[in-house]
Amino acid sequence: MEKTGVQRLAGALKILVTITFCCNLVALLLVPGLAMMKGFAPLLALRPYEAPLEIPLRVLVFFAQSWAWVWSAGSYDVVLTLFLLFCGLCTAVILWQGRRLLDTVLAGTPFTLRNAGDLRRAAVCCFLISGAALLRLTWGLCHYRSPLPMLTYNALFVPVFLMAGLLCLVMSALFRQAAEMKAENDLTI
């Protein structure tokens, strides 16, 4: 049977979501190093013409050692690392749920209770990210005793992921209702 336009689009989206999921997992490994770098100056200070083979090794060693260093660093580095790791894990779960949902679209059975559950799990992860951003924002306000943390991405994460969670809950309810109606129609003669 020939694929419909929606199934072709779902196939392309599944490839993109899979690539994003893999990049997310790689980024999770780099989080402590990026949290401690305070910008890209340490990487930009490397001279590629001096020892071209030594540079990838030095970068790899830096990111590997940063997993031990970050926990003995200041409170800012620890809070940033924990926040980014938590959000990265939640994002990985959201992407995986999206992948599972696209699998059912590719199979031609999008209105299932499984999709409703996948969307509910994605909503919970969105709410967790929003809550973590709110906690980090509150920590920043107390730690710095300044309103400046209100101008960071944390302040933006709170409403954005709250709205994304609500949207996922609405979509979950719609998919659940559609699955129940489909099951009822299948029983009707």
Backbone as CSV, one residue per row, in Angstrom:
resi,resn,N_x,N_y,N_z,CA_x,CA_y,CA_z,C_x,C_y,C_z
1,MET,0.837,-1.165,0.000,0.000,0.000,0.000,0.895,1.246,0.000
2,GLU,0.491,2.227,-0.758,1.263,3.460,-0.859,1.037,4.315,0.382
3,LYS,2.106,4.981,0.809,2.012,5.832,1.997,1.275,7.120,1.663
4,THR,0.511,7.594,2.630,-0.182,8.865,2.462,0.797,10.014,2.721
5,GLY,0.359,11.225,2.434,1.201,12.389,2.682,1.522,12.557,4.149
6,VAL,0.558,12.242,4.992,0.776,12.346,6.439,1.820,11.335,6.892
7,GLN,1.775,10.126,6.331,2.745,9.106,6.723,4.144,9.457,6.223
8,ARG,4.244,10.045,5.021,5.558,10.479,4.533,6.117,11.579,5.432
9,LEU,5.259,12.513,5.828,5.680,13.582,6.738,6.084,13.001,8.098
10,ALA,5.325,12.048,8.592,5.651,11.409,9.869,6.987,10.681,9.782
11,GLY,7.281,10.071,8.637,8.567,9.402,8.454,9.717,10.392,8.511
12,ALA,9.557,11.531,7.846,10.604,12.560,7.883,10.750,13.125,9.296
13,LEU,9.626,13.353,9.967,9.675,13.866,11.339,10.328,12.864,12.286
14,LYS,10.079,11.583,12.071,10.686,10.569,12.933,12.206,10.578,12.795
15,ILE,12.687,10.768,11.562,14.136,10.858,11.351,14.696,12.074,12.080
16,LEU,14.019,13.215,11.957,14.488,14.432,12.625,14.439,14.301,14.143
17,VAL,13.375,13.702,14.662,13.259,13.507,16.116,14.338,12.550,16.612
18,THR,14.648,11.516,15.838,15.696,10.566,16.227,17.056,11.247,16.259
19,ILE,17.344,12.065,15.263,18.611,12.804,15.240,18.690,13.743,16.438
20,THR,17.600,14.443,16.717,17.566,15.356,17.861,17.736,14.595,19.169
21,PHE,17.108,13.436,19.285,17.242,12.606,20.485,18.702,12.202,20.695
22,CYS,19.367,11.764,19.631,20.782,11.364,19.738,21.661,12.554,20.108
23,CYS,21.414,13.710,19.510,22.175,14.922,19.855,21.929,15.325,21.303
24,ASN,20.711,15.133,21.776,20.383,15.440,23.167,21.191,14.550,24.107
25,LEU,21.314,13.266,23.782,22.083,12.356,24.632,23.561,12.731,24.653
26,VAL,24.106,13.137,23.497,25.503,13.576,23.444,25.677,14.855,24.258
27,ALA,24.729,15.775,24.126,24.807,17.039,24.874,24.759,16.790,26.375
28,LEU,24.012,15.780,26.811,23.957,15.469,28.249,25.335,15.109,28.787
29,LEU,26.150,14.434,27.972,27.497,14.076,28.409,28.401,15.298,28.527
30,LEU,28.097,16.349,27.773,28.937,17.546,27.757,28.497,18.611,28.761
31,VAL,27.372,18.411,29.418,26.800,19.449,30.288,27.770,19.938,31.363
32,PRO,28.407,19.089,32.163,29.286,19.628,33.214,30.427,20.470,32.650
33,GLY,31.005,20.047,31.550,32.087,20.820,30.947,31.610,22.162,30.449
34,LEU,30.454,22.189,29.822,29.915,23.452,29.330,29.507,24.369,30.476
35,ALA,29.033,23.785,31.569,28.647,24.596,32.725,29.859,25.238,33.377
36,MET,30.993,24.575,33.315,32.194,25.105,33.967,33.007,26.023,33.068
37,MET,32.773,25.978,31.762,33.622,26.745,30.852,33.418,28.243,30.964
38,LYS,32.240,28.693,31.318,31.921,30.124,31.365,32.214,30.774,30.015
39,GLY,31.740,30.146,28.978,31.984,30.642,27.627,32.911,29.696,26.890
40,PHE,33.219,30.022,25.670,34.033,29.137,24.848,35.489,29.568,24.772
41,ALA,35.925,30.467,25.655,37.310,30.939,25.645,38.324,29.796,25.804
42,PRO,38.108,28.802,26.702,39.093,27.719,26.814,39.265,26.940,25.508
43,LEU,38.196,26.739,24.771,38.322,26.007,23.509,38.926,26.887,22.423
44,LEU,38.594,28.169,22.452,39.138,29.075,21.446,40.611,29.358,21.675
45,ALA,41.102,29.151,22.897,42.513,29.383,23.202,43.413,28.281,22.653
46,LEU,42.855,27.173,22.251,43.657,26.088,21.688,44.204,26.505,20.331
47,ARG,45.437,26.150,20.059,46.083,26.505,18.790,46.135,25.276,17.891
48,PRO,45.277,25.197,16.877,45.211,23.987,16.055,46.467,23.719,15.234
49,TYR,47.255,24.741,14.950,48.432,24.538,14.113,49.618,23.999,14.905
50,GLU,49.568,24.028,16.244,50.690,23.557,17.046,50.723,22.030,17.130
51,ALA,49.615,21.416,17.453,49.552,19.956,17.575,48.135,19.523,17.220
52,PRO,47.856,19.308,15.931,46.472,19.043,15.528,45.860,17.796,16.156
53,LEU,46.634,16.784,16.460,46.074,15.569,17.046,45.879,15.699,18.554
54,GLU,46.583,16.647,19.167,46.495,16.802,20.611,45.205,17.520,21.021
55,ILE,44.672,18.358,20.161,43.499,19.167,20.506,42.270,18.315,20.795
56,PRO,41.874,17.375,19.930,40.689,16.564,20.291,40.888,15.791,21.594
57,LEU,42.105,15.350,21.848,42.384,14.626,23.082,42.242,15.555,24.290
58,ARG,42.753,16.776,24.195,42.645,17.738,25.296,41.183,18.105,25.556
59,VAL,40.411,18.279,24.501,38.994,18.608,24.658,38.263,17.446,25.314
60,LEU,38.546,16.222,24.856,37.911,15.036,25.429,38.271,14.881,26.904
61,VAL,39.543,15.094,27.252,39.984,14.993,28.648,39.309,16.065,29.496
62,PHE,39.187,17.282,28.954,38.527,18.361,29.694,37.089,17.986,30.037
63,PHE,36.337,17.491,29.042,34.938,17.156,29.301,34.810,15.949,30.225
64,ALA,35.738,15.008,30.142,35.694,13.850,31.049,36.018,14.277,32.480
65,GLN,37.039,15.134,32.655,37.411,15.576,33.999,36.360,16.502,34.605
66,SER,35.622,17.186,33.757,34.630,18.138,34.279,33.531,17.431,35.065
67,TRP,33.300,16.136,34.811,32.302,15.398,35.589,32.723,15.308,37.059
68,ALA,34.020,15.292,37.335,34.490,15.262,38.721,34.652,16.676,39.273
69,TRP,35.113,17.604,38.450,35.384,18.962,38.921,34.127,19.728,39.292
70,VAL,33.062,19.538,38.539,31.884,20.391,38.711,31.286,20.269,40.111
71,TRP,31.387,19.113,40.736,30.768,18.921,42.049,31.552,19.615,43.151
72,SER,32.827,19.926,42.903,33.605,20.664,43.901,33.680,22.145,43.557
73,ALA,33.025,22.553,42.489,33.016,23.961,42.088,32.026,24.733,42.953
74,GLY,31.823,25.969,42.606,30.905,26.823,43.354,29.460,26.387,43.181
75,SER,28.598,26.985,43.993,27.191,26.592,43.976,26.533,26.885,42.625
76,TYR,26.967,27.940,41.947,26.374,28.271,40.651,26.592,27.138,39.655
77,ASP,27.827,26.619,39.590,28.130,25.542,38.642,27.347,24.279,38.954
78,VAL,27.207,23.966,40.229,26.467,22.765,40.626,24.985,22.913,40.279
79,VAL,24.390,24.065,40.606,22.972,24.285,40.326,22.724,24.281,38.820
80,LEU,23.592,24.941,38.054,23.441,24.967,36.601,23.548,23.567,36.013
81,THR,24.531,22.792,36.475,24.714,21.432,35.960,23.513,20.553,36.287
82,LEU,23.042,20.600,37.526,21.884,19.784,37.904,20.643,20.188,37.107
83,PHE,20.443,21.488,36.933,19.299,21.978,36.173,19.365,21.502,34.722
84,LEU,20.523,21.662,34.092,20.648,21.269,32.686,20.543,19.757,32.503
85,LEU,21.104,18.989,33.433,20.979,17.529,33.343,19.520,17.101,33.504
86,PHE,18.826,17.681,34.469,17.420,17.335,34.693,16.578,17.693,33.470
87,CYS,16.753,18.913,32.963,15.987,19.338,31.787,16.345,18.501,30.564
88,GLY,17.616,18.137,30.439,18.035,17.305,29.309,17.416,15.918,29.370
89,LEU,17.331,15.354,30.558,16.688,14.042,30.702,15.193,14.127,30.392
90,CYS,14.541,15.171,30.880,13.114,15.349,30.578,12.896,15.557,29.079
91,THR,13.787,16.306,28.457,13.683,16.523,27.013,13.875,15.213,26.254
92,ALA,14.777,14.372,26.728,14.977,13.067,26.082,13.695,12.229,26.173
93,VAL,13.036,12.274,27.322,11.776,11.529,27.473,10.708,12.093,26.527
94,ILE,10.627,13.420,26.429,9.650,14.041,25.527,9.912,13.623,24.086
95,LEU,11.173,13.636,23.674,11.509,13.242,22.296,11.192,11.767,22.054
96,TRP,11.468,10.928,23.043,11.170,9.500,22.890,9.663,9.270,22.763
97,GLN,8.873,10.011,23.539,7.415,9.883,23.445,6.933,10.348,22.070
98,GLY,7.544,11.407,21.556,7.204,11.867,20.208,7.533,10.825,19.158
99,ARG,8.662,10.150,19.333,9.046,9.069,18.419,8.017,7.939,18.450
100,ARG,7.596,7.569,19.640,6.594,6.502,19.776,5.274,6.901,19.115
101,LEU,4.886,8.160,19.277,3.653,8.644,18.670,3.762,8.599,17.140
102,LEU,4.919,8.984,16.611,5.115,8.948,15.155,5.099,7.515,14.619
103,ASP,5.525,6.552,15.435,5.454,5.140,15.019,4.015,4.724,14.729
104,THR,3.082,5.162,15.571,1.687,4.778,15.347,1.098,5.495,14.139
105,VAL,1.555,6.723,13.883,1.101,7.431,12.683,1.607,6.704,11.445
106,LEU,2.844,6.241,11.484,3.404,5.488,10.360,2.668,4.165,10.145
107,ALA,2.211,3.568,11.241,1.473,2.304,11.137,0.028,2.527,10.698
108,GLY,-0.420,3.785,10.698,-1.787,4.079,10.273,-2.817,3.933,11.379
109,THR,-2.361,3.872,12.628,-3.280,3.750,13.769,-2.964,4.823,14.814
110,PRO,-3.194,6.089,14.489,-2.801,7.144,15.427,-3.707,7.261,16.650
111,PHE,-4.979,6.875,16.521,-5.904,7.089,17.626,-5.969,5.852,18.522
112,THR,-4.948,5.756,19.389,-4.873,4.648,20.334,-4.689,5.208,21.735
113,LEU,-5.003,4.379,22.709,-4.799,4.786,24.101,-3.309,4.921,24.419
114,ARG,-2.476,4.191,23.684,-1.026,4.294,23.881,-0.545,5.719,23.598
115,ASN,-1.072,6.336,22.539,-0.686,7.707,22.214,-1.150,8.680,23.294
116,ALA,-2.314,8.438,23.852,-2.794,9.287,24.945,-1.841,9.204,26.135
117,GLY,-1.371,8.003,26.432,-0.400,7.833,27.517,0.937,8.490,27.204
118,ASP,1.385,8.375,25.952,2.640,9.016,25.548,2.551,10.530,25.708
119,LEU,1.441,11.100,25.293,1.266,12.547,25.417,1.158,12.973,26.878
120,ARG,0.568,12.135,27.711,0.482,12.457,29.136,1.874,12.444,29.767
121,ARG,2.707,11.462,29.391,4.077,11.433,29.911,4.870,12.652,29.438
122,ALA,4.670,13.053,28.192,5.335,14.256,27.690,4.874,15.489,28.464
123,ALA,3.583,15.548,28.796,3.054,16.677,29.570,3.695,16.726,30.955
124,VAL,3.832,15.579,31.592,4.452,15.534,32.922,5.892,16.049,32.838
125,CYS,6.613,15.643,31.806,7.994,16.124,31.650,8.035,17.631,31.406
126,CYS,7.090,18.153,30.642,7.019,19.605,30.433,6.763,20.324,31.755
127,PHE,5.852,19.789,32.555,5.576,20.393,33.858,6.795,20.320,34.776
128,LEU,7.543,19.217,34.707,8.756,19.084,35.524,9.811,20.109,35.117
129,ILE,9.980,20.323,33.812,10.936,21.328,33.350,10.496,22.720,33.812
130,SER,9.205,23.004,33.706,8.687,24.293,34.156,8.922,24.479,35.652
131,GLY,8.682,23.450,36.433,8.918,23.521,37.870,10.389,23.687,38.210
132,ALA,11.260,22.968,37.495,12.699,23.109,37.729,13.169,24.520,37.378
133,ALA,12.634,25.076,36.300,12.999,26.450,35.925,12.515,27.439,36.982
134,LEU,11.338,27.191,37.529,10.826,28.065,38.585,11.697,27.970,39.838
135,LEU,12.125,26.753,40.182,13.020,26.578,41.325,14.354,27.279,41.098
136,ARG,14.902,27.136,39.886,16.183,27.786,39.586,16.027,29.301,39.574
137,LEU,14.911,29.778,39.074,14.650,31.215,39.073,14.552,31.734,40.509
138,THR,13.851,31.000,41.363,13.732,31.384,42.772,15.092,31.353,43.452
139,TRP,15.892,30.311,43.153,17.238,30.223,43.710,18.066,31.424,43.266
140,GLY,17.974,31.797,41.994,18.738,32.941,41.495,18.320,34.243,42.155
141,LEU,17.026,34.424,42.360,16.550,35.641,43.017,17.062,35.728,44.456
142,CYS,17.056,34.592,45.155,17.542,34.577,46.541,19.068,34.674,46.609
143,HIS,19.751,33.973,45.730,21.220,33.918,45.756,21.833,35.273,45.406
144,TYR,21.320,35.918,44.376,21.890,37.182,43.914,21.219,38.406,44.553
145,ARG,20.076,38.204,45.201,19.323,39.302,45.817,19.152,40.457,44.831
146,SER,18.692,40.051,43.644,18.539,41.012,42.554,17.419,40.514,41.637
147,PRO,16.738,41.414,40.946,15.700,40.974,40.002,16.266,40.527,38.647
148,LEU,17.574,40.578,38.467,18.169,40.234,37.173,17.894,38.797,36.705
149,PRO,17.783,37.795,37.602,17.441,36.461,37.111,16.105,36.409,36.360
150,MET,15.254,37.409,36.549,13.991,37.454,35.794,14.221,37.691,34.306
151,LEU,15.444,38.105,33.933,15.775,38.374,32.536,16.515,37.213,31.882
152,THR,16.541,36.047,32.512,17.251,34.894,31.965,16.278,33.930,31.278
153,TYR,16.848,32.915,30.656,16.015,31.915,29.975,15.156,31.126,30.958
154,ASN,15.539,31.085,32.225,14.732,30.374,33.222,13.358,30.992,33.358
155,ALA,13.321,32.324,33.332,12.036,33.012,33.432,11.173,32.705,32.218
156,LEU,11.794,32.471,31.079,11.059,32.124,29.859,10.608,30.662,29.877
157,PHE,11.440,29.779,30.444,11.111,28.352,30.494,9.828,28.086,31.270
158,VAL,9.585,28.852,32.321,8.434,28.576,33.187,7.122,28.628,32.394
159,PRO,6.770,29.740,31.746,5.487,29.748,31.032,5.499,28.914,29.753
160,VAL,6.645,28.843,29.064,6.692,28.099,27.803,6.429,26.618,28.048
161,PHE,7.120,26.028,29.013,6.929,24.602,29.260,5.628,24.321,30.001
162,LEU,5.127,25.299,30.744,3.805,25.140,31.349,2.745,25.056,30.250
163,MET,2.834,25.945,29.266,1.886,25.921,28.142,2.051,24.654,27.298
164,ALA,3.296,24.223,27.094,3.530,22.988,26.335,2.919,21.788,27.060
165,GLY,3.047,21.750,28.379,2.442,20.681,29.162,0.931,20.684,29.060
166,LEU,0.338,21.872,29.131,-1.123,21.964,28.993,-1.567,21.523,27.603
167,LEU,-0.823,21.919,26.583,-1.146,21.496,25.212,-1.058,19.975,25.074
168,CYS,-0.030,19.381,25.662,0.099,17.917,25.607,-1.051,17.236,26.344
169,LEU,-1.490,17.822,27.462,-2.630,17.242,28.181,-3.906,17.316,27.348
170,VAL,-4.118,18.441,26.673,-5.297,18.580,25.806,-5.229,17.558,24.674
171,MET,-4.060,17.441,24.053,-3.899,16.462,22.966,-4.087,15.031,23.485
172,SER,-3.630,14.761,24.700,-3.813,13.442,25.291,-5.297,13.127,25.462
173,ALA,-6.037,14.118,25.961,-7.483,13.910,26.138,-8.171,13.701,24.788
174,LEU,-7.754,14.443,23.773,-8.340,14.268,22.434,-8.033,12.883,21.868
175,PHE,-6.800,12.446,22.015,-6.435,11.117,21.505,-7.170,10.021,22.269
176,ARG,-7.322,10.195,23.581,-8.055,9.206,24.373,-9.511,9.144,23.931
177,GLN,-10.123,10.313,23.740,-11.525,10.364,23.292,-11.675,9.737,21.907
178,ALA,-10.746,10.048,21.014,-10.810,9.479,19.660,-10.626,7.966,19.695
179,ALA,-9.738,7.474,20.555,-9.526,6.029,20.665,-10.779,5.340,21.206
180,GLU,-11.434,5.973,22.177,-12.669,5.387,22.721,-13.777,5.383,21.680
181,MET,-13.901,6.474,20.914,-14.923,6.527,19.860,-14.640,5.499,18.767
182,LYS,-13.357,5.330,18.430,-12.982,4.342,17.416,-13.311,2.934,17.886
183,ALA,-13.015,2.647,19.142,-13.327,1.320,19.696,-14.833,1.086,19.722
184,GLU,-15.581,2.126,20.036,-17.044,2.003,20.057,-17.589,1.778,18.650
185,ASN,-17.036,2.469,17.666,-17.463,2.292,16.264,-17.101,0.908,15.754
186,ASP,-15.958,0.383,16.183,-15.562,-0.955,15.746,-16.510,-2.027,16.289
187,LEU,-17.122,-1.778,17.443,-18.060,-2.736,18.022,-19.453,-2.630,17.403
188,THR,-19.740,-1.468,16.771,-21.054,-1.277,16.161,-21.131,-2.031,14.840
189,ILE,-22.262,-2.709,14.628,-22.425,-3.469,13.380,-23.035,-2.600,12.326
